């Protein structure tokens, strides 16, 4: 069974979730709840430091979606211990160290090993999740991650955003869909689990473009997917474009529709790590609904229920609730 059965806390009348959610997956896999600890390694990005470009991706802020902890002098060990101190008195008791901000394979191999060893030094850390770009994963880095994967859970989180090269150029991404596919191929040879990041509502993207991205990921057989809705953050090139009237964000209804269209075309075995993004406090410019995560998640579930659809439906996956579908 890929979708969980109804349980206490489900929304009235909603029944089981219609997608393969991460929380349920982790409970089944590890026998209890698991949380991620977001870490900031202080690394840069070739799309910012001049190796590729200095302007960065259209949507990226100065912290690269990170906390800025490294800039404030916090080591990885400091960040891990501070996070564990905040949550150690409550469940979950197991954690995955998540290297989140910027490009976390963009450093000499010895430095990466030091960072990752520090993150795994506490026995409560059972795994490693490394966020990076598909064009910055040389074979030596993949070999090192594969060594960790012999004894720990390892996720390689690769930002794709869109499978359209036209869109990737428009958002100043600096790589192609082919580069992503090549990284997936080399990582899978080594047995690594890949989590792909995609963004819905990118400038100029149509529904067909977003559907094309989901089909691209399904064909590649990624283990997990993170879905983000594009929001406008302060201090980004996207904020400038929005201020000039050059970008109109999706409505929440449109976002829910596109999420459903993506889920329908992903295999039911693909773990959905995220369905929407989280703007940092004071960061959001637009749309206002992007700050309402719980309402957006509820809206997605309602949309799936009302339209009697679910993850993998168009690939032949059975309904999670056959009595009502």
Buried (B, 14 or more C-beta within 10 A) or exposed (E): EBBBEEEEEBEEEBBBBBBBBBBBBBBEEBEEEBBBBBBBBBBBBBBBBEEBBEEBBBBBBEBBBBBBBBEEEBBBBBBBBEBBEEBEEEEBBBBBBBBBBBBBBBBEEEEBBEBBEBBBEBEEBBBBBBBBBBBBBEEEBBEBBBEBBEEBBBBBBBBBBBBBBEBBEBBBBBBBBEBBBBBBEBBBEBEBBBBBBBBBBBBEBEEEBBBBBBBBBBEBEBBBBBBBBBBBBEEBBBBEBBEEEEBEBBEBEBBBBBBBBBBBBBBBBBBBBBBBBBBBEEBBBBBEBBBBBEEBBBBBBBBBBEBEBBBBBBEEBBBBBEEEB
